Amino acid sequence: MRMATDALGWAIAFAACIGVATAAEPPPLPAAPAQTFATAVVRTTPLGNNIFMFDGSPGNIGGNVTVAVGTDGAIMVDASYAEVADRLVPAIAAVSKVPTRYLIDTHYHGDHTGGNATYARQGAIIVAHDNVRTRMDMEMPNGTGGVRPRPPAEALPIVTYPNTMTLRVDGQTAELFHMPPAHTDGDTYVYFRDANVLCTGDLFFSNRYPAIDVAAKGGVEGMIASAAVLLKLADDKTKIVPGHGPLADKAKLTEFRNMLIAVRDRVKKRIAAGDSEDTVVAANILADLNAKWAQDPMAGERFLRIAYRSLRPQ
Ligand SMILES: [Zn+2]
């Protein structure tokens, strides 16, 4: 199967990875709805100071994309899927007449890096945390007993960094910060301080449960800790571009952090009581939260299983 790796499709890929692991590994996660690239519509939202957010709503295909337009070049955050480049490229061209000099990958998942080659061919330098390049440069199971091939060299980050980095074009400055393992072990968040725009990548999902890549060292505790860091950086006027979901603010991020804490506390209590993953799922302990946060019928169970796996003693 195709290595679909967005907030929804990623769970399928993760489940596929589990499926080819050892017999002691837990069962595949419940599947997310299939992608519908053909009907994806890219929507452009101005954030002020010549910074724009692009999302695939209403289908919400791929991760959100941000482009900060300077006078001599632009800085792009995330590239979504290759399959939506035919709509994303003209949407960017409609607001930016300058070349995209830098493309920042917030992490390695395909719904954020799938379009890398398109923008690299246009001259963008791909920038990411060190671990993003390492993970992208591996052969990965494709879920059908085969191997997802290593991406072409042009799709890989060329400039990588360990902790922080600042990128500039004339009129725009992007501050990059690495977060300790949270969604993956290569997460970057990007702050455009002049415009007070914060791009979180998949450290934050607006109005929905997050995907967490436990196989890449992500976990619920790391997500909670990273939300605290982001909340410290944000003020009441900060425009927060989540990895998935609508444009958000500090209040929305606070809700998300509180939801993660509630889930963590409930799951840890069950683990301490000796309950198995299936027992916890059968007890439906997120029923009240699912009404607000479950973005598809299986999302509640999927997130609960991910939470359990990241919180149980390893
Ligand atoms: Zn992701």
Residues whose N, C-alpha, C, O or C-beta is under 5 A from the ligand:
A	BS01	ZN	T5 H109 D202
